[in-house]
Amino acid sequence: MQEILVVAAIAVAIFFLPRLLGRKPAPESMRPDPHFTPPLTGRIRLAILITVLWVAGLAALLKPWEGNKFLFICLTLGPSLLIWGGVWVWFGFKKYRR
């Protein structure tokens, strides 16, 4: 019986104490954090997945551990670095154009 009373007291404290204590006042300045990075969008997540699948698919196809290391690097890192570099530059222009 005593355990039930302890659980009930904890439940009451969790649900009713915040209401009794009231809300805290809002902060005076609502400036955005300069170090805040926005979450990844669906398109960026899809592009990351496609990049990983591209590298994994070419690894399975070319088998760079048996040879063809140069071809593997050219076909995976080359397009990936060009595309992601372009995305990085485009986001930079888009951010500072405003």
C-alpha positions in Angstrom: 0.0 0.0 0.0 2.8 2.3 0.8 4.4 1.8 -2.6 1.2 2.9 -4.3 1.1 6.1 -2.3 4.7 6.8 -3.3 3.9 6.3 -7.0 0.8 8.5 -6.7 2.8 11.2 -4.9 5.4 11.1 -7.7 2.7 11.3 -10.4 1.1 14.3 -8.6 4.4 16.0 -8.4 5.2 15.4 -12.1 1.8 16.7 -13.3 0.8 19.4 -10.9 4.0 21.0 -9.6 4.8 22.7 -13.0 1.3 24.2 -13.1 1.6 25.4 -9.5 5.0 27.0 -10.1 3.8 28.8 -13.2 5.6 29.6 -16.4 9.0 31.2 -16.6 9.1 34.6 -18.4 10.2 34.6 -22.0 13.7 35.7 -22.7 14.1 39.3 -23.5 15.9 39.0 -26.8 15.0 36.3 -29.3 18.1 36.5 -31.4 18.9 33.4 -33.4 22.0 31.5 -32.5 24.8 32.3 -35.0 26.1 28.8 -34.7 22.8 27.1 -35.5 22.8 24.8 -38.5 19.5 24.0 -40.0 18.4 20.3 -40.1 19.1 18.3 -43.2 16.3 18.5 -45.8 14.9 15.5 -47.5 16.7 16.3 -50.7 20.1 16.5 -49.0 19.4 13.2 -47.2 18.5 11.6 -50.5 21.6 13.0 -52.1 23.8 11.6 -49.3 22.1 8.2 -49.7 22.6 8.2 -53.5 26.3 9.1 -52.9 26.8 6.2 -50.5 24.9 3.8 -52.8 27.0 5.0 -55.8 30.3 4.3 -53.9 29.1 0.9 -52.6 27.7 -0.2 -56.0 31.0 0.7 -57.7 32.9 -1.0 -55.0 30.9 -4.2 -55.6 31.2 -3.9 -59.3 34.9 -2.9 -59.7 36.3 -4.7 -56.6 39.1 -2.2 -55.9 40.7 -4.6 -53.3 41.6 -6.9 -56.2 42.9 -4.1 -58.5 41.4 -1.2 -60.4 42.1 1.1 -57.5 42.7 4.1 -59.8 39.6 3.5 -61.8 37.5 3.1 -58.6 38.9 6.4 -57.2 38.2 8.2 -60.4 34.7 6.9 -60.7 33.7 7.4 -57.1 35.6 10.4 -55.7 35.7 12.4 -58.9 31.9 12.7 -59.4 31.2 12.8 -55.7 33.6 15.7 -55.0 32.4 17.6 -58.1 28.7 17.3 -57.2 29.1 18.0 -53.5 31.5 20.8 -54.2 29.0 22.4 -56.5 26.2 22.0 -53.9 28.5 23.6 -51.3 29.3 26.6 -53.6 25.6 26.9 -54.6 24.5 27.0 -50.9 27.2 29.6 -50.2 25.9 31.9 -53.0 22.3 31.3 -51.9 23.1 32.2 -48.3 25.0 35.4 -48.9 22.9 36.7 -51.8 20.2 38.0 -49.4 
